[in-house]
Amino acid sequence: MEYIKQSADLLIDKKRLRWACRRGMLELDVLFLPFVEEAYDELSDEQKAVFRRLITCDDPDLFGWFMGHQVCEDAELDGMVKLMLSRVKV
């Protein structure tokens, strides 16, 4: 039963993550949504925590960081931005 509960919790968490990744800016949506679908499960628990923190940031900051217009001062968040950008299919 514990396994079923953990699986259900993961589904709820993924649904919430998918919803939180819908930013309303196409440039961010095309980065966040595929990342959650294709890479999030492979992250370590620490990386998952950093990702969840990243999605709480304001869209203008995220846009600046991902487009290279600004540098993120938080080393953990900056590392997650770089990881996500490295996974983008060109």
RAUR-V296318 format. One record per pair of residues at least 12 apart in sequence whose ideal C-beta (glycine too) atoms are under 7 Angstrom apart, sorted by the first residue. I is the first residue (numbers start at 0). J is the second residue. D is the distance in Angstrom with one decimal. If there is no record, write none. Layout:
<<I,J,D> <I,J,D>>
//
This chain:
<<16,35,5.1> <16,39,6.7> <17,32,6.8> <17,35,5.7> <19,54,4.7> <20,32,5.2> <20,35,5.3> <20,54,6.1> <22,58,5.7> <24,58,5.7> <24,62,6.3> <26,62,6.4> <26,66,6.9> <27,58,6.5> <27,61,5.7> <27,62,6.4> <27,65,6.8> <30,65,5.9> <30,83,5.9> <30,87,6.7> <31,54,6.9> <34,83,5.2> <34,86,6.5> <38,86,5.7> <49,75,4.8> <49,76,6.6> <49,79,4.9> <50,79,5.7> <52,76,6.8> <53,76,5.4> <53,79,5.2> <64,80,4.9> <65,80,6.1> <65,84,6.7>>
//
